[in-house]
Amino acid sequence: MSEMAEKDKVILHGMWASPYAKRVELALNFKGIPYEYVEEDLRNKSELLLKYNPVHKKVPVLVHNGKAIAESMVILEYIDETWKHAPNLLPIDSYRRAQARFWSSFIQDQLMETTILVLKTDGEAQQKAVDQVYEKLNVLENGMKTYLAERDAKVESNFGIVEIVFCALFGCHKAHEEVLGMKFIVPEKFPVLFSWLMAIAEVEAVKKATPPHEKTVGILHLFRQSALKSSAAA
């Protein structure tokens, strides 16, 4: 490999089922950035992962020009700032960019952990988490009515950081339904979110990054069983 090619080399350390790593994979796919993918075993983390992310010791880590960037939301902004060519992950207009940051942060801060908590619990604790997810989804539904109405109708021409964060969490909604016996994005409750999610699923970069349904169901079952077992032993 030439010195120039080595300098521009992009490597993503991830784990295929991680919604955080999925964000970066979606962004790289959508921007059309060639990269090497390194699958990490989170039960036996590689020396490289620990070297590149000594603080959190987690995926994703993006390595560019031999320098490591950690934390998915930080990586998304780094990608957009480094590869300035279209399509952009954040809007050019400063107001639209602020709105995109606001709603992607809302999904990250208000929905991510609560949705994962539904997978990790049962009984009363799970119902409490479900109620919180629906409450936050209702806020997002109302917010997206305005956010999506202010731009062109076609999702692919507006695909960006908000779609990436939303899709990384709920793109496997059918697997969630099979494992939990319930829906998060209920069409009757959240018609805007449901239509938006269906449109996102048709974007080529998303199709490319979507793992097989049965594989996702399998790992969600394992994740849930492990979490419930740990909770019972505590």
Protein Blocks (a to p, Z undefined) as FASTA:
>chain_A
ZZklmmmpccddddfklmklmmmmmmmmmnopacddddddfklccfklmmmmmmnopacd
ddeehiacehjklmmmmmmmmmmcccdfbdfblklmmmmmmmmmmmmmmmmmmmmmmmmp
ghjllmmmmmmmmmmmmmmmmmmmmmmmmpcfblklmgcfklmmmmmmmmmmmmmmmmno
pafblfklmmmlmmmmmmmmmpmklmmmpccfklmmmmmmmmmmmmmmmmmmZZ
